[in-house]
Amino acid sequence: MPPSLKNRLAVEAGATLGWWKYVGEQGGVVGLDAFGISAPGDVAMDYFGLTVGHVVAQARQVVKRNRQLVET
């Protein structure tokens, strides 16, 4: 992705490690940085924030943060 593209969000149903080099300092990553929970898939995904609502909220947060950086 071109460096001028700041609004980046990676969504990974695994470790976030490694994704930061792709999204950059102004991007965001939604993923799992903990382990050991045992639950049905939908319960675990909700617990870890891997839901549509949470991903949309994180995307909006990235855009808002980057907009504020441009305006200052």
N, C-alpha and C positions, 0 to 999 in steps of 0.2 A: 504494500500500500504506500502511496506517496506520503512523504513527511508532512505535507500540508493538511492531510486528513487527520484531525485530532480526535474526533468523536468516534472512538473505537470501543467496542465491548465484546469480549470473548465470553462464551458460555460453554463450560466444560463440566460434564458429569464425572469429573475426576479431579485430580490435583490442579491447582492454578499455577503451580510452579512451571515456568517456561513461557507462559502466555504473555507475561509483562513485556517481553522483548518485542512482541508483535503489536500490542496495544499502545505502548509507550507510556510515558509518565502522566499524560493527560487522559489516558483511557481507563478502562475498568475491566475487571474479570469477575465473573460469577462462577463459583465452582466449589469443590470440596477440599478443605484443608484440615479435615479431621476424619477419623475413622473409628469404627467400633460399634456403631449403632446397628441394631438388628431390628428390622421392621419391614412390613410390606413396602413394595417399591413406591407407591404413591405417598405413603406416610413419610418415608425417608426423604423423598424429593421435597416434600413440603418442609420438613424439618431443616434441611440444608438450603432452602431458599431457591430451589430449582423449579420455580413455578413461573407461569407466564406473567402473573402480576408482579412478582419480585424482579424478574428480568426487565420488564417495562419500566419499573421504578428506577432501577439502576441505570438504564439507558437515559432516562430523563435527567438523572442526577449528573451523569457525565456531560450531557449537552449543556445543562445549566451552569456547571462549574466552568466549562470552557467558554461559555458566553460571558461569564463574569470576568474571566482572565482577559478577554479581548476588550471589554469595555473599560478596564482599568488602565 
